[in-house]
Each structure stands twice: as structure tokens, then as C-alpha cells.
Amino acid sequence: MLESGLHAVPPGHTASIVTHLEMRHEAPLRPEADLPLELVRVPRPRPDWYLDLFRRVGAPWLWFGRLGMPPDTLEGLLADPGVHVHALRNGDAEVGLLELDFRQPGNCELAYFGLEPGSVGAGAGRWMMNRAIRLAWGQGISRFHVHTCTFDHPAALGFYRRSGFTACRREVEIAPDPRLHGLLPREAAPQVPLVE
């Protein structure tokens, strides 16, 4: 446990506040616009396809959790029958990523949920969340959970709460800056200063 006060972050690292949220009962679906979207499950996605979509959606928010994984580890994760990867499509374009992790019995983790920057703010997030809630609870779970951090889109925490999740705990995450290790371009997430 951290004591009250300021704590130094090593050069070349980032620090964020992570908020964990959970849903203990299926939340009612929120009103949504009639959008020309399709959510498509991608069984056993190829790692190169997955990482391309992961970067397009997550680079603005410094998503790095899958980028440093050894290729065999990532391939095994994506092939696991308890990990359900979905692409949000708008016509022929893949504009969003939804990853549901059912590997812990009775639980579903909303492991990754995001849209390409050009698709944010037009109702696609609510549309995709409504389907994520149905898919998760359709598996007979008793807990649906997610975490977000202070690097995420500024509206992410409020969006999760409006979708029916309740905050349940916080952590501080200190990690090597993925931009300094070649996992993301140096210009990614300019709102998070590089401290070398």
C-alpha cells in the first residue's frame, strides 16, 4: 500500500491511476442510435491482425498490455476458447475492438473496449457496449468487470458508470513507457508527456 503523499516515478516510466469497475447484475441496455454497424466475432484471430487493430484503437491512450507479449504467448491467448475477440465494423472498415475474457469461472472481464479516434462521439461506443453486456451476461456469469485508467479517453470512466458499472477499487500503475521501447510511436498519446 502506498502511503499518502507524492511518490517518484522513475524516468522512462509512466504512472496512471487505474479504476476497477464491476457489474453484479445485468444492466439495462441504453437507448442507441440506428447505426450501420456490425459486431463480428473473430475466432482465433491472427496476432498481426489483432495487433494492428489494437494499435489503431489503443495508441492514443497508450494501450500496451498486448504489445510486449512474446508472439507465442499472444497467439495462445487469442486461441483460448475463453477469450472472445470481436471487431466492430462500419461497412468494410474495422473501427473498434471488443475483447471479452471468460477464463475465470462465473466472471467476464471486459479486457479491451475501444474505437478508432474517428468513430468516437457518434454513438458507436454505446452501440457496442449494449452488445458487450448481452454477450457477457448471455454466458451465465455473476460478475462483469472492467478497468480503466487516467490515460484512457477522458469520458471513459463516466461512460462505464452510465453503462451500469460501479467503481470498486483503485490502483496506481507504474510501467515502462511503451513509446521509449518501440512498442508505440513516440508521438502516440501526446497528452501524456515523455519523461526520459
Backbone as a chain_set.jsonl record, in Angstrom:
{"seq": "MLESGLHAVPPGHTASIVTHLEMRHEAPLRPEADLPLELVRVPRPRPDWYLDLFRRVGAPWLWFGRLGMPPDTLEGLLADPGVHVHALRNGDAEVGLLELDFRQPGNCELAYFGLEPGSVGAGAGRWMMNRAIRLAWGQGISRFHVHTCTFDHPAALGFYRRSGFTACRREVEIAPDPRLHGLLPREAAPQVPLVE", "coords": {"N": [[0.841, -1.189, 0.0], [0.52, 2.188, -0.835], [1.723, 5.016, 0.886], [0.246, 8.118, 2.014], [0.887, 11.022, 0.044], [3.412, 12.293, -2.274], [4.981, 10.282, -4.774], [7.905, 9.263, -6.294], [8.335, 8.711, -9.784], [10.116, 6.564, -11.807], [12.452, 7.761, -14.303], [11.581, 7.385, -17.758], [9.348, 5.898, -17.357], [5.778, 5.476, -16.967], [2.974, 6.653, -15.064], [-0.164, 5.881, -13.824], [-3.541, 6.225, -12.649], [-5.538, 3.575, -11.917], [-8.809, 2.539, -12.244], [-10.986, 0.16, -11.089], [-13.944, -1.427, -12.088], [-17.196, -2.882, -11.67], [-19.997, -4.967, -12.57], [-22.661, -6.386, -11.12], [-25.125, -7.386, -11.691], [-27.052, -7.834, -14.615], [-27.083, -4.966, -16.502], [-29.606, -2.624, -17.603], [-30.083, -2.097, -21.096], [-28.898, 0.743, -22.853], [-30.513, 3.496, -24.542], [-29.997, 3.659, -28.044], [-28.556, 4.874, -31.119], [-29.667, 4.23, -34.478], [-27.419, 2.669, -36.163], [-25.147, 1.938, -38.861], [-23.671, -0.503, -38.166], [-21.726, -3.44, -37.367], [-21.051, -6.114, -35.245], [-18.571, -8.396, -35.093], [-17.545, -11.591, -34.294], [-14.264, -12.815, -34.026], [-12.889, -15.685, -34.322], [-9.986, -17.227, -32.998], [-8.065, -15.122, -33.784], [-5.552, -13.895, -36.023], [-2.373, -12.978, -34.799], [-1.041, -10.726, -36.008], [-3.126, -9.352, -37.318], [-4.736, -8.775, -35.086], [-3.001, -7.18, -33.48], [-2.646, -4.982, -35.149], [-5.255, -3.804, -35.191], [-5.522, -3.402, -32.434], [-3.485, -1.492, -31.967], [-4.385, 0.653, -33.615], [-6.754, 1.361, -32.335], [-5.928, 1.673, -29.652], [-3.49, 3.168, -29.407], [-3.741, 6.043, -29.08], [-4.266, 6.162, -26.378], [-2.275, 4.997, -25.01], [-2.356, 2.171, -24.839], [-0.793, -0.759, -24.007], [-0.697, -3.33, -23.126], [-0.809, -5.724, -24.636], [1.193, -5.466, -26.444], [3.882, -5.998, -25.793], [3.971, -8.687, -25.433], [5.356, -11.962, -25.81], [5.323, -13.461, -29.055], [4.331, -16.181, -29.18], [2.97, -16.415, -26.77], [0.958, -14.461, -27.026], [-0.395, -15.515, -29.249], [-1.33, -17.926, -28.157], [-3.049, -16.917, -26.169], [-4.99, -15.589, -27.743], [-6.056, -17.763, -29.043], [-7.32, -19.13, -27.056], [-10.282, -20.662, -25.935], [-11.791, -19.306, -24.07], [-11.416, -16.639, -24.483], [-12.869, -14.086, -26.164], [-12.772, -12.394, -29.062], [-13.825, -9.55, -30.772], [-14.578, -7.633, -33.67], [-15.556, -4.367, -34.418], [-17.404, -3.332, -37.078], [-17.829, -0.952, -39.612], [-19.336, -0.825, -42.39], [-16.952, -1.885, -44.645], [-14.855, -1.289, -43.047], [-12.887, -1.84, -40.161], [-13.489, -0.625, -37.078], [-13.46, -0.738, -34.352], [-12.635, -2.456, -31.259], [-13.469, -5.214, -29.301], [-12.933, -7.151, -26.553], [-13.656, -9.931, -24.746], [-13.152, -11.674, -21.788], [-13.525, -14.762, -20.562], [-12.229, -16.545, -18.936], [-12.034, -16.865, -16.169], [-14.034, -18.651, -14.023], [-17.512, -17.915, -13.851], [-17.16, -15.24, -14.197], [-16.724, -12.365, -16.31], [-14.331, -10.533, -17.934], [-14.159, -7.361, -19.255], [-11.922, -6.989, -21.274], [-10.657, -5.478, -23.319], [-11.88, -2.584, -24.868], [-12.746, -0.425, -27.257], [-12.633, 2.306, -29.651], [-11.611, 3.39, -32.914], [-10.135, 6.642, -33.265], [-11.669, 8.319, -35.082], [-14.237, 7.327, -34.856], [-15.26, 7.869, -32.408], [-17.651, 9.394, -30.275], [-19.983, 9.403, -31.758], [-21.958, 7.655, -31.063], [-21.276, 5.017, -31.448], [-19.839, 3.718, -29.45], [-21.699, 3.336, -27.338], [-23.49, 1.695, -28.711], [-21.844, -0.564, -29.182], [-21.271, -1.274, -26.523], [-23.798, -2.022, -25.538], [-24.132, -4.448, -26.879], [-21.925, -5.834, -25.892], [-22.629, -6.139, -23.191], [-24.884, -7.815, -23.439], [-23.68, -10.077, -24.631], [-21.806, -10.84, -22.654], [-23.366, -11.369, -20.29], [-24.969, -13.304, -21.342], [-23.563, -15.611, -21.092], [-24.003, -16.722, -18.643], [-22.818, -15.566, -16.353], [-21.815, -14.161, -13.121], [-20.579, -11.857, -12.563], [-19.416, -8.993, -14.172], [-16.664, -7.295, -15.266], [-14.354, -4.496, -15.501], [-11.496, -2.429, -16.172], [-10.208, 0.889, -16.136], [-8.05, 3.647, -16.913], [-6.243, 6.678, -16.024], [-5.034, 7.438, -18.385], [-6.76, 6.82, -20.355], [-9.486, 7.631, -22.647], [-10.924, 10.763, -21.804], [-13.659, 10.612, -21.245], [-14.139, 7.984, -20.612], [-14.393, 6.73, -18.007], [-16.794, 7.843, -16.98], [-18.5, 6.926, -18.996], [-18.435, 4.115, -18.621], [-19.607, 3.976, -16.094], [-22.168, 5.059, -16.607], [-23.046, 3.026, -18.194], [-23.634, 1.03, -16.443], [-21.708, -0.04, -14.741], [-20.004, -0.151, -11.581], [-17.69, 1.592, -9.611], [-15.109, -0.09, -7.838], [-12.523, -0.402, -6.772], [-9.178, 1.067, -6.572], [-5.962, 1.496, -8.128], [-2.468, 2.28, -8.44], [-0.585, 2.366, -11.32], [2.613, 1.789, -12.407], [4.727, 1.756, -15.109], [7.068, 0.766, -17.704], [7.508, 3.214, -20.228], [5.796, 2.704, -23.165], [6.407, 3.998, -25.535], [9.053, 4.556, -25.479], [10.264, 2.208, -25.836], [9.838, 1.213, -28.292], [7.351, 0.049, -28.742], [5.148, 1.584, -29.276], [4.657, 4.463, -31.397], [6.705, 7.376, -30.839], [5.215, 9.69, -30.927], [2.7, 8.972, -30.118], [-0.182, 9.337, -28.043], [0.062, 12.213, -27.176], [-0.83, 13.719, -25.066], [0.189, 12.637, -22.786], [3.059, 13.294, -21.226], [6.376, 12.577, -22.348], [8.905, 11.402, -20.318], [12.111, 11.156, -20.121]], "CA": [[0.0, 0.0, 0.0], [1.229, 3.455, -0.861], [1.382, 5.98, 1.927], [-0.171, 9.411, 1.487], [1.962, 11.876, -0.402], [3.92, 12.121, -3.627], [5.911, 9.173, -4.947], [8.677, 9.459, -7.522], [8.19, 7.753, -10.879], [11.426, 6.507, -12.464], [12.496, 8.235, -15.689], [11.288, 6.354, -18.746], [8.156, 5.16, -16.937], [4.521, 6.203, -16.835], [2.19, 6.348, -13.865], [-1.582, 6.194, -14.01], [-4.492, 5.73, -11.658], [-6.408, 2.563, -12.523], [-10.076, 2.339, -11.529], [-11.66, -1.105, -11.402], [-15.398, -1.319, -12.006], [-17.875, -4.162, -11.849], [-21.442, -5.037, -12.739], [-23.06, -7.642, -10.459], [-26.389, -7.81, -12.311], [-27.106, -7.309, -15.973], [-27.621, -3.607, -16.576], [-30.491, -2.402, -18.753], [-29.412, -1.522, -22.251], [-29.161, 2.17, -23.013], [-31.014, 3.844, -25.883], [-28.902, 3.787, -29.006], [-28.906, 5.308, -32.471], [-29.685, 3.195, -35.517], [-26.151, 2.873, -36.861], [-24.816, 0.859, -39.812], [-22.535, -1.191, -37.56], [-21.821, -4.881, -37.192], [-20.056, -6.648, -34.324], [-18.242, -9.703, -35.657], [-16.566, -12.361, -33.522], [-13.136, -13.294, -34.817], [-12.299, -16.809, -33.591], [-8.553, -17.455, -33.215], [-7.531, -14.095, -34.679], [-4.109, -13.869, -36.278], [-1.753, -11.934, -33.981], [-0.743, -9.497, -36.758], [-4.401, -8.645, -37.478], [-5.151, -8.289, -33.773], [-2.131, -6.087, -33.04], [-2.938, -3.815, -35.975], [-6.464, -3.175, -34.673], [-5.194, -2.982, -31.074], [-2.727, -0.229, -32.049], [-5.224, 1.721, -34.177], [-7.718, 1.768, -31.313], [-5.354, 1.968, -28.35], [-2.302, 4.029, -29.358], [-3.987, 7.367, -28.497], [-4.456, 6.055, -24.922], [-1.11, 4.248, -24.522], [-2.579, 0.745, -24.597], [0.443, -1.502, -24.264], [-0.761, -4.625, -22.473], [-0.592, -6.856, -25.541], [2.263, -5.163, -27.404], [5.162, -6.576, -25.414], [3.858, -10.13, -25.206], [6.01, -12.823, -26.795], [4.344, -13.887, -30.062], [3.679, -17.454, -28.839], [2.045, -16.158, -25.664], [-0.195, -13.763, -27.589], [-1.13, -16.455, -30.098], [-2.035, -18.835, -27.26], [-4.143, -16.175, -25.544], [-6.038, -15.347, -28.73], [-6.654, -19.054, -29.407], [-8.01, -19.69, -25.897], [-11.734, -20.584, -26.147], [-12.393, -18.385, -23.109], [-11.162, -15.254, -24.894], [-13.71, -13.797, -27.321], [-12.373, -11.149, -29.715], [-14.806, -9.054, -31.741], [-14.269, -6.395, -34.392], [-16.697, -3.533, -34.786], [-17.268, -2.95, -38.474], [-18.688, 0.054, -40.232], [-19.097, -1.204, -43.779], [-15.783, -2.759, -44.755], [-13.799, -0.801, -42.148], [-12.896, -2.27, -38.76], [-13.331, 0.648, -36.366], [-13.471, -0.931, -32.907], [-12.182, -3.734, -30.704], [-14.113, -5.69, -28.078], [-12.359, -8.422, -26.112], [-14.296, -10.444, -23.533], [-12.345, -12.761, -21.232], [-14.357, -15.626, -19.713], [-11.392, -17.621, -18.406], [-12.279, -17.056, -14.735], [-15.422, -19.128, -13.934], [-18.518, -17.016, -13.291], [-16.781, -13.853, -14.444], [-16.292, -11.9, -17.626], [-13.602, -9.274, -17.923], [-14.156, -6.553, -20.464], [-10.467, -6.819, -21.312], [-10.384, -4.319, -24.17], [-13.084, -1.992, -25.441], [-12.376, 0.889, -27.762], [-12.934, 2.694, -31.023], [-10.655, 4.275, -33.577], [-10.488, 8.032, -32.936], [-12.708, 8.882, -35.934], [-15.552, 6.751, -34.554], [-15.645, 8.276, -31.051], [-18.561, 10.523, -30.137], [-21.137, 9.327, -32.66], [-22.884, 6.634, -30.587], [-20.785, 3.654, -31.694], [-19.442, 3.125, -28.17], [-22.906, 2.856, -26.657], [-23.986, 0.586, -29.524], [-21.004, -1.728, -28.922], [-21.42, -1.672, -25.118], [-25.057, -2.767, -25.4], [-23.892, -5.816, -27.322], [-20.983, -6.445, -24.948], [-23.398, -6.531, -21.999], [-25.679, -9.001, -23.792], [-22.778, -11.215, -24.85], [-21.211, -11.252, -21.376], [-24.365, -11.971, -19.394], [-25.51, -14.475, -22.016], [-22.744, -16.781, -20.744], [-24.347, -17.199, -17.298], [-21.856, -15.066, -15.372], [-22.354, -13.43, -11.975], [-19.83, -10.6, -12.428], [-18.822, -8.432, -15.385], [-15.778, -6.253, -14.726], [-13.505, -3.757, -16.419], [-10.735, -1.366, -15.532], [-9.788, 1.988, -16.988], [-7.02, 4.422, -16.214], [-6.216, 8.105, -16.324], [-4.562, 7.657, -19.748], [-7.846, 6.493, -21.273], [-10.292, 8.77, -23.093], [-11.45, 11.448, -20.614], [-15.048, 10.247, -20.983], [-14.262, 6.535, -20.432], [-14.893, 6.35, -16.684], [-18.215, 8.188, -16.942], [-19.205, 6.033, -19.916], [-18.609, 2.822, -17.966], [-20.576, 4.133, -14.994], [-23.502, 5.194, -17.207], [-23.406, 1.733, -18.775], [-24.066, 0.135, -15.373], [-20.598, -0.497, -13.899], [-19.771, 0.598, -10.344], [-16.285, 1.564, -9.2], [-14.937, -0.935, -6.648], [-11.199, -0.215, -6.182], [-8.208, 1.833, -7.361], [-4.549, 1.157, -8.019], [-1.52, 3.092, -9.206], [0.226, 1.507, -12.183], [3.851, 2.348, -12.927], [5.192, 0.822, -16.142], [7.943, 1.373, -18.708], [6.767, 3.936, -21.258], [5.882, 1.901, -24.39], [6.943, 4.806, -26.634], [10.515, 4.566, -25.375], [10.745, 0.847, -26.063], [9.485, 0.829, -29.653], [6.053, -0.619, -28.85], [4.267, 2.583, -29.88], [5.438, 5.602, -31.88], [6.981, 8.412, -29.83], [4.188, 10.732, -30.976], [1.429, 8.451, -29.599], [-0.688, 9.902, -26.775], [0.824, 13.41, -26.828], [-1.319, 14.277, -23.798], [0.992, 12.042, -21.706], [4.428, 13.713, -21.525], [7.504, 11.654, -22.277], [9.916, 11.808, -19.357], [13.214, 10.226, -20.322]], "C": [[0.879, 1.242, 0.0], [0.782, 4.32, 0.316], [0.93, 7.266, 1.266], [1.056, 10.209, 1.071], [2.373, 11.583, -1.832], [4.934, 10.985, -3.664], [6.607, 9.343, -6.289], [8.415, 8.34, -8.516], [9.525, 7.729, -11.612], [11.375, 7.098, -13.874], [12.242, 7.074, -16.652], [10.07, 5.522, -18.41], [6.94, 6.085, -16.959], [3.879, 5.822, -15.514], [0.749, 6.762, -14.129], [-2.383, 5.649, -12.84], [-5.449, 4.803, -12.386], [-7.644, 2.415, -11.641], [-10.705, 1.047, -12.024], [-13.155, -0.91, -11.169], [-16.012, -2.693, -12.225], [-19.368, -3.957, -11.995], [-21.844, -6.397, -12.174], [-24.377, -8.196, -10.982], [-26.445, -7.164, -13.684], [-27.779, -5.947, -16.002], [-28.587, -3.492, -17.741], [-29.711, -1.752, -19.89], [-29.826, -0.062, -22.405], [-29.707, 2.448, -24.403], [-29.834, 4.079, -26.827], [-29.437, 4.256, -30.341], [-28.916, 4.098, -33.404], [-28.463, 3.44, -36.405], [-25.844, 1.694, -37.771], [-23.579, 0.079, -39.347], [-22.802, -2.684, -37.471], [-20.711, -5.298, -36.235], [-19.812, -8.101, -34.721], [-17.21, -10.388, -34.762], [-15.502, -12.902, -34.475], [-12.496, -14.436, -34.036], [-10.838, -17.012, -33.983], [-7.952, -16.403, -34.147], [-6.019, -14.229, -34.847], [-3.493, -12.749, -35.44], [-1.469, -10.641, -34.737], [-2.007, -8.675, -36.989], [-4.809, -8.003, -36.162], [-4.318, -7.077, -33.353], [-2.331, -4.833, -33.878], [-4.167, -3.077, -35.447], [-6.226, -2.643, -33.254], [-4.464, -1.632, -31.085], [-3.597, 0.911, -32.57], [-6.211, 2.254, -33.148], [-7.007, 2.316, -30.075], [-4.179, 2.914, -28.289], [-2.586, 5.415, -28.778], [-4.075, 7.359, -26.966], [-3.352, 5.222, -24.273], [-1.438, 2.818, -24.125], [-1.288, 0.01, -24.933], [0.381, -2.939, -23.782], [-0.524, -5.829, -23.356], [0.662, -6.667, -26.408], [3.594, -5.8, -27.065], [5.118, -8.073, -25.176], [4.673, -10.901, -26.233], [4.964, -13.359, -27.784], [3.62, -15.195, -29.719], [2.66, -17.277, -27.731], [0.787, -15.482, -26.171], [-1.03, -14.719, -28.434], [-1.93, -17.443, -29.241], [-3.22, -18.164, -26.587], [-5.3, -16.01, -26.522], [-6.734, -16.631, -29.169], [-7.443, -19.675, -28.265], [-9.525, -19.573, -26.107], [-12.446, -19.66, -25.156], [-12.18, -16.925, -23.443], [-11.91, -15.005, -26.202], [-13.34, -12.42, -27.871], [-13.408, -10.803, -30.78], [-14.265, -7.796, -32.396], [-15.573, -5.664, -34.656], [-16.455, -3.044, -36.205], [-18.294, -1.9, -38.853], [-18.447, -0.101, -41.728], [-17.939, -2.184, -43.833], [-14.689, -2.394, -43.762], [-13.986, -1.36, -40.738], [-12.539, -1.066, -37.912], [-13.314, 0.483, -34.848], [-13.055, -2.334, -32.521], [-12.934, -4.008, -29.411], [-13.49, -7.043, -27.75], [-12.971, -8.789, -24.766], [-13.516, -11.672, -23.066], [-13.18, -13.533, -20.212], [-13.536, -16.703, -19.005], [-11.558, -17.846, -16.906], [-13.746, -17.452, -14.56], [-16.346, -18.113, -13.252], [-18.26, -15.553, -13.56], [-16.558, -13.604, -15.927], [-15.559, -10.592, -17.417], [-13.763, -8.612, -19.281], [-12.703, -6.12, -20.641], [-10.065, -5.616, -22.147], [-11.674, -3.89, -24.839], [-12.681, -0.623, -25.953], [-12.679, 1.045, -29.234], [-11.758, 3.462, -31.606], [-11.09, 5.718, -33.32], [-11.608, 8.626, -33.778], [-14.11, 8.375, -35.655], [-16.065, 7.143, -33.165], [-16.615, 9.442, -31.111], [-19.794, 10.486, -31.013], [-22.128, 8.246, -32.252], [-22.408, 5.211, -30.781], [-20.369, 2.96, -30.401], [-20.627, 2.571, -27.409], [-23.474, 1.644, -27.387], [-23.186, -0.685, -29.217], [-21.146, -2.205, -27.479], [-22.719, -2.442, -24.905], [-24.866, -4.223, -25.817], [-22.911, -6.547, -26.412], [-21.713, -6.935, -23.701], [-24.213, -7.785, -22.292], [-24.801, -10.234, -23.945], [-22.218, -11.741, -23.524], [-22.229, -11.986, -20.519], [-25.03, -13.188, -20.024], [-24.744, -15.749, -21.708], [-22.985, -17.256, -19.314], [-23.379, -16.752, -16.213], [-22.566, -14.451, -14.174], [-21.631, -12.104, -11.759], [-19.196, -10.239, -13.77], [-17.938, -7.292, -14.906], [-14.847, -5.692, -15.788], [-12.608, -2.854, -15.595], [-10.355, -0.337, -16.589], [-8.753, 2.783, -16.216], [-7.042, 5.866, -16.682], [-5.602, 8.416, -17.682], [-5.675, 7.444, -20.771], [-8.56, 7.774, -21.703], [-10.904, 9.44, -21.86], [-12.883, 11.07, -20.261], [-15.215, 8.777, -20.609], [-14.877, 6.159, -19.085], [-16.386, 6.658, -16.564], [-19.048, 7.286, -17.833], [-19.454, 4.68, -19.266], [-19.643, 2.917, -16.846], [-21.994, 4.275, -15.55], [-23.984, 3.879, -17.806], [-23.799, 0.706, -17.724], [-22.962, -0.424, -14.502], [-20.453, 0.43, -12.689], [-18.306, 0.469, -9.967], [-16.142, 0.764, -7.91], [-13.537, -0.857, -6.041], [-10.307, 0.564, -7.134], [-6.806, 1.32, -7.12], [-3.743, 2.227, -8.75], [-0.676, 2.119, -10.017], [1.429, 2.303, -12.684], [4.422, 1.313, -13.889], [6.179, 1.53, -17.062], [7.103, 2.033, -19.8], [6.899, 3.185, -22.587], [6.44, 2.666, -25.584], [8.468, 4.82, -26.637], [11.122, 3.199, -25.646], [10.305, 0.306, -27.423], [8.156, 0.128, -29.804], [5.002, 0.282, -29.482], [5.14, 3.72, -30.404], [5.617, 6.655, -30.785], [5.891, 9.469, -29.804], [2.822, 10.244, -30.481], [1.082, 9.135, -28.275], [0.08, 11.145, -26.36], [0.367, 14.079, -25.537], [-0.567, 13.717, -22.592], [2.455, 12.387, -21.999], [5.429, 12.567, -21.425], [8.511, 12.212, -21.278], [11.034, 10.779, -19.45], [14.245, 10.362, -19.229]], "O": [[1.856, 1.329, 0.743], [-0.393, 4.342, 0.68], [1.2, 7.485, 0.086], [2.125, 10.087, 1.668], [1.777, 10.749, -2.513], [5.658, 10.757, -2.695], [5.95, 9.546, -7.31], [8.29, 7.173, -8.143], [10.021, 8.786, -12.004], [10.368, 6.953, -14.567], [12.635, 5.936, -16.395], [9.78, 4.542, -19.097], [7.068, 7.31, -16.969], [4.206, 4.792, -14.923], [0.487, 7.867, -14.603], [-1.952, 4.734, -12.139], [-6.093, 5.199, -13.357], [-7.533, 2.192, -10.436], [-10.926, 0.864, -13.222], [-13.571, -0.307, -10.18], [-15.425, -3.555, -12.879], [-19.924, -2.931, -11.605], [-21.423, -7.435, -12.683], [-24.704, -9.357, -10.737], [-25.934, -6.061, -13.879], [-28.922, -5.804, -15.569], [-28.424, -4.171, -18.755], [-28.797, -0.958, -19.663], [-30.964, 0.31, -22.118], [-29.4, 1.719, -25.346], [-28.806, 4.632, -26.434], [-30.611, 4.066, -30.66], [-28.262, 3.087, -33.149], [-28.477, 4.305, -37.281], [-26.242, 0.566, -37.479], [-22.572, 0.013, -40.052], [-23.949, -3.131, -37.497], [-19.562, -4.884, -36.393], [-20.723, -8.928, -34.691], [-16.139, -9.84, -34.502], [-15.801, -13.378, -35.571], [-11.648, -14.193, -33.176], [-10.497, -16.973, -35.165], [-7.389, -16.748, -35.187], [-5.309, -14.628, -33.924], [-4.06, -11.658, -35.383], [-1.635, -9.558, -34.175], [-1.98, -7.45, -36.873], [-5.183, -6.831, -36.123], [-4.868, -6.063, -32.922], [-2.195, -3.724, -33.361], [-4.129, -1.859, -35.274], [-6.682, -1.55, -32.918], [-4.791, -0.74, -30.303], [-3.555, 2.017, -32.031], [-6.475, 3.455, -33.096], [-7.441, 3.32, -29.509], [-3.881, 3.432, -27.213], [-1.747, 5.934, -28.04], [-3.974, 8.408, -26.329], [-3.481, 4.796, -23.125], [-0.861, 2.298, -23.17], [-0.757, 0.153, -26.035], [1.322, -3.699, -24.008], [-0.077, -6.867, -22.867], [1.131, -7.618, -27.033], [4.368, -6.116, -27.969], [6.113, -8.668, -24.764], [4.683, -10.537, -27.409], [3.843, -13.675, -27.387], [2.416, -15.305, -29.946], [1.605, -17.912, -27.745], [-0.322, -15.867, -25.802], [-2.257, -14.72, -28.332], [-3.075, -17.759, -29.564], [-4.282, -18.772, -26.447], [-6.454, -16.26, -26.174], [-7.88, -16.592, -29.618], [-8.166, -20.648, -28.478], [-10.01, -18.488, -26.427], [-13.591, -19.274, -25.39], [-12.711, -16.052, -22.755], [-11.623, -15.633, -27.22], [-13.571, -11.403, -27.217], [-13.811, -11.65, -31.577], [-13.58, -6.995, -31.76], [-16.567, -6.265, -35.063], [-15.434, -2.421, -36.496], [-19.459, -1.961, -38.462], [-17.474, 0.426, -42.266], [-17.949, -3.202, -43.141], [-13.697, -3.113, -43.645], [-15.09, -1.356, -40.194], [-11.429, -0.541, -38.002], [-13.169, 1.471, -34.128], [-13.108, -3.267, -33.322], [-13.024, -3.146, -28.536], [-13.516, -7.964, -28.566], [-12.829, -8.065, -23.781], [-13.256, -12.59, -23.844], [-13.501, -13.022, -19.139], [-14.104, -17.682, -18.521], [-11.247, -18.933, -16.419], [-14.629, -16.669, -14.911], [-16.005, -17.534, -12.22], [-19.07, -14.705, -13.184], [-16.246, -14.517, -16.69], [-16.084, -9.66, -16.808], [-13.532, -9.228, -20.322], [-12.306, -5.035, -20.218], [-9.223, -4.821, -21.729], [-12.455, -4.714, -25.314], [-12.312, 0.25, -25.167], [-12.94, 0.082, -29.955], [-11.002, 4.106, -30.878], [-12.282, 5.988, -33.172], [-12.432, 9.372, -33.248], [-15.08, 8.936, -36.166], [-17.182, 6.784, -32.792], [-16.432, 10.37, -31.898], [-20.576, 11.436, -31.018], [-23.05, 7.943, -33.009], [-23.068, 4.278, -30.324], [-20.529, 1.746, -30.27], [-20.568, 1.456, -26.89], [-23.893, 0.676, -26.753], [-23.764, -1.753, -29.016], [-21.142, -3.41, -27.228], [-22.734, -3.421, -24.16], [-25.388, -5.129, -25.166], [-23.051, -7.75, -26.187], [-21.439, -8.031, -23.212], [-24.231, -8.715, -21.487], [-25.138, -11.309, -23.448], [-22.166, -12.951, -23.305], [-21.976, -13.105, -20.071], [-25.598, -14.018, -19.314], [-25.208, -16.846, -22.02], [-22.246, -18.107, -18.819], [-23.146, -17.486, -15.253], [-23.779, -14.242, -14.206], [-22.008, -11.319, -10.89], [-18.536, -11.057, -14.41], [-18.417, -6.402, -14.203], [-14.587, -6.315, -16.817], [-12.922, -2.546, -14.446], [-10.204, -0.653, -17.769], [-8.599, 2.61, -15.007], [-7.764, 6.227, -17.612], [-5.644, 9.571, -18.105], [-5.542, 7.846, -21.927], [-8.278, 8.858, -21.192], [-11.36, 8.742, -20.955], [-13.286, 11.192, -19.104], [-16.332, 8.353, -20.312], [-15.798, 5.343, -19.039], [-17.156, 5.82, -16.095], [-20.168, 6.918, -17.478], [-20.561, 4.148, -19.349], [-20.464, 2.014, -16.682], [-22.926, 3.672, -15.017], [-25.188, 3.644, -17.914], [-24.252, -0.384, -18.072], [-23.242, -1.212, -13.6], [-20.738, 1.625, -12.763], [-17.742, -0.625, -9.997], [-16.949, 0.912, -6.993], [-13.374, -1.22, -4.876], [-10.607, 0.714, -8.318], [-6.495, 0.781, -6.058], [-4.274, 2.976, -9.57], [-0.119, 1.165, -9.474], [1.278, 3.355, -13.305], [4.582, 0.145, -13.537], [6.14, 2.754, -17.19], [6.101, 1.471, -20.242], [8.013, 3.04, -23.091], [6.899, 2.053, -26.548], [9.095, 5.064, -27.668], [12.343, 3.048, -25.682], [10.385, -0.895, -27.681], [7.845, -0.353, -30.894], [4.079, -0.195, -30.143], [6.249, 3.923, -29.909], [4.765, 6.796, -29.908], [5.661, 10.088, -28.765], [1.877, 11.031, -30.43], [1.969, 9.467, -27.488], [0.698, 11.15, -25.295], [1.083, 14.908, -24.976], [-0.671, 14.262, -21.493], [3.037, 11.828, -22.929], [5.341, 11.711, -20.544], [8.921, 13.368, -21.386], [10.92, 9.671, -18.925], [15.251, 9.652, -19.237]]}, "num_chains": 1, "name": "protein.A"}
